[in-house]
Amino acid sequence: MQQDMFKLFSAGVLASVLLGACSTQKQESKPNVVFILVDDLGWTDLSVMGSRFYQTPNVDKLADRGTLFTNAYASCTVCSPTRASIMTGKYPATINCTDWIEGHKMPKAKLKVPEWTMYMDTAEFTLAEAFRDNGYNTGHIGKWHLGEDSLFWPENQGFDVNVGGWAKGSPHRNKKLGSNGYFAPFGNPRLTDQPDDHYLTERLANEACDYITQNHPDKTGKPFFLNFWLYSVHTPLQAKDDKIAKYNALVDSSYYQKNPVYAAMVEHMDDAVGKVISQLKKDGLVDNTIIVFTSDNGGLIGRGKRKVTNIHPLRNGKGHMYEGGVRVPLIIVDPRDRSLNGKSDEPVIACDFYPTLVDMAQLEIPDQVNASFDGLSLQPLLKGEKELSREALYWHYPHYHTEGARPYSAVRKGDWKLIRFFEDDHYELYNLKEDISESRDMAAIQPEKREELKQMLFNWYEKVGAQMPAANPNYDPENWKKR
C-alpha cells in the first residue's frame, strides 16, 4: 500500500514538474518585443551607417547582433504617416493619413491639398491590439503624434500603459506654460514632471527600463510589447553642455556632418538605447527579446544657415521624396536565432513591420486584418533569403512642406525609382543602384521604364483610393509660401 502511495506521489510530482517545464517552455517561446523608433534620424546618422562624426556604439552593437537593412524606407517623408503605417501595416494613402498632424497649411499655394485624416482611426486593429489580444502586456513610451484629441492617443489604441505619448510631435516649448523642450519642465500631460528630471531622452529611457522590470514575464505571467518611441533627434536642437562641448572639439572641416548640438543629441539617443539594452540584460531578458530599431523619416537637413544634419551621399532630407528624405536606418534583432546576423539589401518599408512581428511572435490575428496589410513579412529576409515577392514600393504625399517639398508621389521597382511632381505633372526617373545620389534624371533617356512605372503608380492610386491635390482657385504665385 505504501509503495502504491509512493508511486502515485512520485507520478504526481513528476507530472507537476513536467507541466511546470512545459509552462515555462511555452512562456519562453513567446518573445518580448521592444520597438525603438527614433524621430528624424537620417540614413547616415549612425556610425555603422558611415558617419565619421556621430558616435553610436550601442546602436552599432545592435547591428552586430541582428540584421542590418541597407535599403529600408519610411512610409512617408514626415512622421505621423509613417507612425500610422507602422501601427496598421498599411500605406498612409490607404488610410488617408498622408501628412504630419496638423501639417503645413499653405492656402495660397498652386494646389489645394485634400481633406486628409488627421489621426489614426481607432477602428484600425493596431499592432498593439494584436499583441494585447495574444496575451501580451503593451506599453508605449515617448512620442505618439497620431491625433490631437486624446481619443486617439496610445491608451485608446491598444496600449495598457502610455508614458509621454500625446498630440505634440516634438518636445513642448511654451514660456507661458513653463515648458522647456528637452529640458524639464516638459509640459507633457502624459509625463508627470519629477524633482530629479533634467533631460527628456534620459527620462524616457528610465521609464522604459522601469517598464521592462515591472512587466518582467516572471512577475506578470505575460510577455511584453514595448513601443520606445523617442522624441529625439527632432528639433528643437537641445543637448547637455558636456556633450555639446565634446563635439565642438571634434568638428572637422572634412566631415559632411558638422553640427555639434545635433551630434550630442544623437549620442543622447544612443545612450538611451544602451540603457534599455542593459536593463534587458540585467533582468535576464535580452536572449528572448526581439528588438526593432529604425527612424520615422529621413534626417532634417535644415534651411539657410540653420543646418541640422547631412545625409551624403543621399539627396535632400526630411519632407522630400529624394532618398535623403525617405531612406532610413533599420536593424532587426532576434536573439533566438543566431543565424539571422548579417545584412539585407532588399528594399523594405515601414508597413512591413506589423506582418513581420506577427510572424516572429507567432501571433494569431483576424483573417481580415491579415488580408488588409499593404506590407509584407520580412521573415524570409531574416532567414537568409535575398528577395521578397513584391512588385514595388509606393509613396504619396499630396502636401507642401516647409523644407521646400511640393506635392508628389513615387514608386520604386527593383533599382528604378519614379517620382511624380503634381504642380506641373512632370516625372523624374533614377537608377538607384548606379546613382544613389539621384543626380541623373533618366526619364527622357528611358521612356519605356518611365511609362511602365507611371502605369504602376496610377494602378496603385486606384487600388488604395489615394486622395489627390486639386487646382487652387486662391493661388497667389507671389505669396503662396505664406502660411
C-alpha positions, 0 to 999 in steps of 0.5 A, a space after each residue: 500500500 505504501 509503495 502504491 502511495 509512493 508511486 502515485 506521489 512520485 507520478 504526481 510530482 513528476 507530472 507537476 514538474 513536467 507541466 511546470 517545464 512545459 509552462 515555462 517552455 511555452 512562456 519562453 517561446 513567446 518573445 518580448 518585443 521592444 520597438 525603438 523608433 527614433 524621430 528624424 534620424 537620417 540614413 547616415 546618422 549612425 556610425 555603422 551607417 558611415 558617419 565619421 562624426 556621430 558616435 553610436 556604439 550601442 546602436 552599432 552593437 545592435 547591428 552586430 547582433 541582428 540584421 542590418 537593412 541597407 535599403 529600408 524606407 519610411 512610409 512617408 517623408 514626415 512622421 505621423 504617416 509613417 507612425 500610422 503605417 507602422 501601427 496598421 501595416 498599411 500605406 498612409 494613402 490607404 488610410 488617408 493619413 498622408 501628412 504630419 498632424 496638423 501639417 503645413 497649411 499653405 492656402 495660397 499655394 498652386 494646389 489645394 491639398 485634400 481633406 486628409 485624416 488627421 489621426 489614426 482611426 481607432 477602428 484600425 486593429 493596431 499592432 498593439 491590439 494584436 499583441 494585447 489580444 495574444 496575451 501580451 502586456 503593451 506599453 508605449 513610451 515617448 512620442 505618439 503624434 497620431 491625433 490631437 484629441 486624446 481619443 486617439 492617443 496610445 491608451 485608446 489604441 491598444 496600449 495598457 500603459 502610455 508614458 509621454 505619448 500625446 498630440 505634440 510631435 516634438 518636445 513642448 516649448 511654451 514660456 507661458 506654460 513653463 515648458 522647456 523642450 528637452 529640458 524639464 519642465 516638459 509640459 507633457 500631460 502624459 509625463 508627470 514632471 519629477 524633482 530629479 528630471 533634467 533631460 527628456 531622452 534620459 527620462 524616457 529611457 528610465 521609464 522604459 527600463 522601469 517598464 521592462 522590470 515591472 512587466 518582467 514575464 516572471 512577475 506578470 505571467 505575460 510577455 511584453 510589447 514595448 513601443 520606445 518611441 523617442 522624441 529625439 533627434 527632432 528639433 528643437 536642437 537641445 543637448 547637455 553642455 558636456 556633450 555639446 562641448 565634446 563635439 565642438 572639439 571634434 568638428 572637422 572641416 572634412 566631415 559632411 556632418 558638422 553640427 555639434 548640438 545635433 551630434 550630442 543629441 544623437 549620442 543622447 539617443 544612443 545612450 538611451 538605447 544602451 540603457 534599455 539594452 542593459 536593463 534587458 540584460 540585467 533582468 535576464 531578458 535580452 536572449 528572448 527579446 526581439 528588438 526593432 530599431 529604425 527612424 520615422 523619416 529621413 534626417 532634417 537637413 535644415 534651411 539657410 544657415 540653420 543646418 541640422 544634419 547631412 545625409 551624403 551621399 543621399 539627396 535632400 532630407 526630411 519632407 522630400 521624396 529624394 532618398 535623403 528624405 525617405 531612406 532610413 536606418 533599420 536593424 532587426 534583432 532576434 536573439 533566438 536565432 543566431 543565424 539571422 546576423 548579417 545584412 539585407 539589401 532588399 528594399 523594405 518599408 515601414 508597413 512591413 513591420 506589423 506582418 513581420 512581428 506577427 510572424 516572429 511572435 507567432 501571433 494569431 490575428 483576424 483573417 481580415 486584418 491579415 488580408 488588409 496589410 499593404 506590407 509584407 513579412 520580412 521573415 524570409 529576409 531574416 532567414 537568409 533569403 535575398 528577395 521578397 515577392 513584391 512588385 514595388 514600393 509606393 509613396 504619396 504625399 499630396 502636401 507642401 512642406 516647409 523644407 521646400 517639398 511640393 506635392 508628389 508621389 513615387 514608386 520604386 521597382 527593383 533599382 528604378 525609382 519614379 517620382 511624380 511632381 503634381 504642380 506641373 505633372 512632370 516625372 523624374 526617373 533614377 537608377 538607384 543602384 548606379 546613382 544613389 545620389 539621384 543626380 541623373 534624371 533618366 526619364 527622357 533617356 528611358 521612356 519605356 521604364 518611365 511609362 511602365 512605372 507611371 502605369 504602376 503608380 496610377 494602378 496603385 492610386 486606384 487600388 488604395 483610393 489615394 486622395 489627390 491635390 486639386 487646382 487652387 482657385 486662391 493661388 497667389 504665385 507671389 505669396 503662396 509660401 505664406 502660411 
